[in-house]
Amino acid sequence: MTIVHDTTLRPRHPEKAHRPDAPALKKPDWIRVRAPVSKGYGETAAIVRAHGLHTVCEEAGCPNIGECWDKKHATFMIMGDTCTRACAFCNVKTGLPGALDPAEPAHVAEATAKLGLQHVVVTSVDRDDLDDGGAAHFAAVIRAIRTQCPATTIEVLTPDFLRKDRAVETVVAARPDVFNHNLETVPSKYLTVRPGARYFASIRLLQQVKEIDPTMFTKSGIMVGLGEERNEILQVMDDLRAADVDFLTIGQYLQPTRKHHPVERFVPPDEFKAYETVAYAKGFLMVSASPLTRSSHHAGEDFARLKAARDARAR
C-alpha cells in the first residue's frame, strides 16, 4: 500500500487520504525510465535548491526528470507548492497556499541564467485564492527573465484563471513566446478527473490568447489512459483547432499513488503515432504524442520546430 504523506508527516493530499486504494496496472516496458543519478541532475537540483524554487518536475513526479535535469532543463513551478484544487490525476499538494514571494521572479530569472536555459518553461499551482489567479505574478516572472536573460525564449503553462477577470490579458501583455494551457482530458472525464475546472472555459482561454495576440504561439495537452474514447480525443483536437491552437501534446497518464485516479489502460506507442498523424492532418503546426510526452519535455527543441513550421506555412 502507498501512504500519501510528505516528509513532514502532514497529509500531502488530505482530500484523497480516505479514498479506497485504486488498482494499479503493471507498467509495460515502453513506459519505464531510468532513475535520475547523473552529474547534471545533481547540479540542476543544487541550483533549484539554492534559489528556493519549486519545479513541476519534482512536485508532479514527472517520469522525464532524469533526462531533463541531466541537460539542466528544469520547469519552474511558481506561487508555492500547494494548489487550491484537488484534481484526481495530480500529485501536487492540495491545501491553502501561503502568500506570494515578491522575490520569486528575480530568483527564477537568476536560476534561468545559471542553468543556461535558451528556452524556459514556467508553470504554477492553481491560486483560486488570489483576485487575479496569479496572473500579475506570472507577468512579473516573464519580465524578470526578459531583463536578465534577453535571449531566452519563454513558455508559460498557466492555470485556467477561472472567473478571474482580465487575467489572460495580463499574462499575454507580458509577451511570453508560448502560451500553454492544458485541457488534461476529454470533457466527459472532467467531473472525476478535473472537477474544479470547466472544459469550455479552458478552450475559451486559449481562444482569447489568439484574439489578443494572433502572433503568439498557443499550446495545449491531454493525457490518455483515463478511460476516454478515441472519438472523444478527435473531438478535442477539433475544439482546439477551432480555437486556433498551434501545438498539441498527448501523453500517457501515470497514476501517482493508489489514492489517485487509476490508469484504465496503457496506450501503446503505435496508437500515439496514429493520433499524431491525425492531429497534423487537422492542421496543428506541431504535435508531440508518445507515452512519455509531457508539456515541457523537449520544449526548447519543439519551440524551434514550431517556429520553423509556421515559417514554412507562411511561404
C-alpha positions, 0 to 999 in steps of 0.5 A: 500500500502507498501512504500519501504523506510528505516528509513532514508527516502532514497529509500531502493530499488530505482530500484523497487520504480516505479514498479506497486504494485504486488498482494499479496496472503493471507498467509495460516496458515502453513506459519505464525510465531510468532513475535520475543519478547523473552529474547534471541532475545533481547540479540542476537540483543544487541550483533549484535548491539554492534559489528556493524554487519549486519545479513541476518536475519534482512536485508532479513526479514527472517520469522525464526528470532524469533526462531533463535535469541531466541537460539542466532543463528544469520547469519552474513551478511558481506561487508555492507548492500547494494548489487550491484544487484537488484534481484526481490525476495530480500529485501536487499538494492540495491545501491553502497556499501561503502568500506570494514571494515578491522575490520569486521572479528575480530568483527564477530569472537568476536560476534561468541564467545559471542553468543556461536555459535558451528556452524556459518553461514556467508553470504554477499551482492553481491560486483560486485564492488570489483576485487575479489567479496569479496572473500579475505574478506570472507577468512579473516572472516573464519580465524578470527573465526578459531583463536578465536573460534577453535571449531566452525564449519563454513558455508559460503553462498557466492555470485556467484563471477561472472567473478571474477577470482580465487575467489572460490579458495580463499574462499575454501583455507580458509577451511570453513566446508560448502560451500553454494551457492544458485541457488534461482530458476529454470533457466527459472525464472532467467531473472525476478527473478535473472537477474544479475546472470547466472544459469550455472555459479552458478552450475559451482561454486559449481562444482569447490568447489568439484574439489578443495576440494572433502572433503568439504561439498557443499550446495545449495537452491531454493525457490518455489512459483515463478511460476516454474514447478515441472519438472523444480525443478527435473531438478535442483536437477539433475544439482546439483547432477551432480555437486556433491552437498551434501545438498539441501534446498527448501523453500517457497518464501515470497514476501517482499513488493508489489514492489517485485516479487509476490508469484504465489502460496503457496506450501503446506507442503505435496508437500515439503515432496514429493520433499524431498523424491525425492531429497534423492532418487537422492542421496543428503546426506541431504535435508531440504524442508518445507515452512519455510526452509531457508539456515541457519535455523537449520544449526548447527543441519543439519551440524551434520546430514550431517556429520553423513550421509556421515559417514554412506555412507562411511561404 
